[in-house]
């Protein structure tokens, strides 16, 4: 049976799940792990406040308990940049549990000396800075800006791209960012476009998390291979 990576969107906006699935489509390789993207329909339309982050933890645990076949996946990815429930799920599950926010910042630290982030709303930037402090990247994080759009407003592609480009140019030219992390899974469809506009590495956090999860899953496969056992 092939390995499986579960990517769960903690908000109830299914279009965001579809965008995330499209963002990782190129990682669905023959013989590689399955990548299954699911929506937490019980969640809020967008996880935009700390109250929503906290409330989502219990919803995620309940959902995984109700879906044991998915909870048994070889890796679980929480596909919200605020990483709701990350530590709680790590206490409950033995397999790797990754948060896209943590993975996005870790990836940025590997490709640039100084990096920044773009949030969906201004209030999210406080959580970005809190995560940066927890990861120990204060000296390399050069700031964040928001597009000031709710999750449902991201359906306006033209306006979303205008605000992403404006924020990205400011972070590059005024803050000195050498890479930018997209601080919302709802931005995933615009990664390649924004990278072309700015000429900087743009980190899409769901892609970053799936890449790390695949590395873990494939490493376990290699360790369990008959060839290695024979050696």
N, C-alpha and C positions, 0 to 999 in steps of 0.2 A: 504494500500500500504506500503510495507516495506521501512524503512529508507535507504538512500543511501549515501555512502561516495565516493566522486570523488577524485581519485588520478591522477593528470595530470603531465606527464613527459614533461618539457619545451624544451627538445631537440628532434630532429627528428629521433633519432636512436631507431627504434622500438624494437630491441633486448633488450635494456635497460628496456623498458616498460614491456616486457615479463618477464624479471628477477624480476622486482619489483612485478609483479602480482604473480609470484611463491613464492616470499618471504612472501607475506601476505596471501597465500592460506589457511594456517591453521586457520586464523582469520575469514574465511567465514563459520560461524557457523549457524546451523539450527535456524531459528527465529531471527537471528541477522541482522544487517544492510548489505545491498549489498555493496560490495567493487568493484568499477568500475575503471579500469586503462586505461587511454587514452594517446595518443601521440600527441604533438603539432608538426604536420608535417611541419609547417611553420618556426619552430625554427632552430637554428644551429645544426649541428651534435653533438656537445657537448658544454655546457656552461662553458667555461674555462677561460674567461677573464672578467674584469669588464665591458668592452664595450658590450660584449655579454649579460651579466647580465642586463644591462640597456636597451638594445634593446628588450629583451624578455618581459619586462613588458607590453608594448603596444600590443605585439603579443598575450599574455595571455588574456588581456582584450578583444581584438577583437574576439578571439576564443570563449570565454565564452559568449559574446554577440551573436555570431552566433549559439551557442548551448544552448538555454535557458533551455531545458529540463535537461541538465547536470548542468548548472549554478544554478539550483534550488535545488541541492543536499543538504542534511542536514549538510554536512561539505565538505570543499574543501581543498585538500592537494597539495601544490606545491612540486613536487618530484624532486627537484634539491638542492644540499647541499648549494648553494649560496642563496637560498630563493629569486629568482628574483620576483619582483612584490608583495612581501608579504604585505607591508604596503599599497600599492595602492589598492590591492584587499580587504583588510580589510576596507578601506574607502567606497568601492562600495557595498560590500555584508554584509548582516546582520548575516548570519550563521557563525560558526567558520571557519576561514581560517588559516591553519597551514603550516609552512615551515619545511621541514625535517631537515634542518641544526639546526634551533632553538630547535626543538624537540629532536634531537640527543644529543645535548649538555646538555639540561635540564635533559634528562634521565641519562646521564653519571654522572651528579652531584648528582643524587639520589642514585647511587649505588657505588660510589667510592669517596674517599677524593681527589685523584689526578688522572687526566685523560688526555689523549692525542688524537690526530687525525691523520689519514692518508689521504693525498690528492692525487688526480690523477696527478696533475702537480704542480711544485714548486710555480708557481704564485698564485695558489689557497690558499696557506698557509697564505698569507696576509689577504685574506677575512676571513679565519678561525679566525685569531687573532682579526680582527676587530669585528667579531660577539661575540667572547669571552669577549671583553671589554664592548660591549653593554649589554651583559647579566650579567656582574659583576662577572665573574668567573676567572679573571686574576690570583688570588692567588691560584687557584686550577688546572689551566691548565699548564701542564708541557711540552708542546711543540707539534710540529707536524713534520712529514716527508712526502715525496711524493714518489710515485712509478715511476714518470716521464714517464707516458704512456698516450697517447691520448685516447679518449673514444672508438675509433674504434679498437685500439690495444688491448683492454681488451678481445677481442675474443680469444686471445692466453691464454688459461687457465693456462697452465704450467708456463709461464713467469709471469702472473699476480700473481699467488700464491707464486712463488719464491720471488717476490718483496714485496708482502704484508707481508710474514713471516719475511723477512729480516728487513723491517721497524718496524714491530711489536716487534721483539726481541730487537731492539735498544731502542725503546720507553720504553719497560718494564725494560730492564737491565741497560740502561744508563740514562734514564730520570725519572725513578721511577713511570711509569704509572701503575695504578691499574685497569684501564679500558681504552679501546680504541674505539673511534668513527670512523666508516668507513665514510670518507668524500666524498663519491661519490655513487650515487644510482647504478652505474654500478658494484660496489663491492658486491652487495647483495647476489649473489650466493655463496660467499666464507665465509660468517659469521660463520656458524657452524664449518667449517673446520678450520678456523683461531683460533677460540676459543679453539678448541681441541689442536692445536699446541702450543698455548701460555699459556693456563691455566688461562686466564683472561676473564672477561666479555667483549664481543665484541658487541658494539651497532650498529645495522643496522638501519639507521635513518628513512627509510620508515616504517619499523615495529614500530618504536617508535612513529611516527606521527599517524599511523592508530590506535595504542593502545589508544593514547590520544583522538583522534577523537571519537572512539567507546565509551569511557567513557562519553564524552559530550553528544553524541546521546542517549545513554541508560539512562543517568541521566534525560534528557528531557522526555524520554518515561515514566520513573517512575513517574515524577512529573505530567504527564498528565493522569495517569492511573485512571480508575473509582474508584478503591479501595481507592486511596489517596484522590480523590475528595469527596468521601463519608465520609471519616474520618474528 
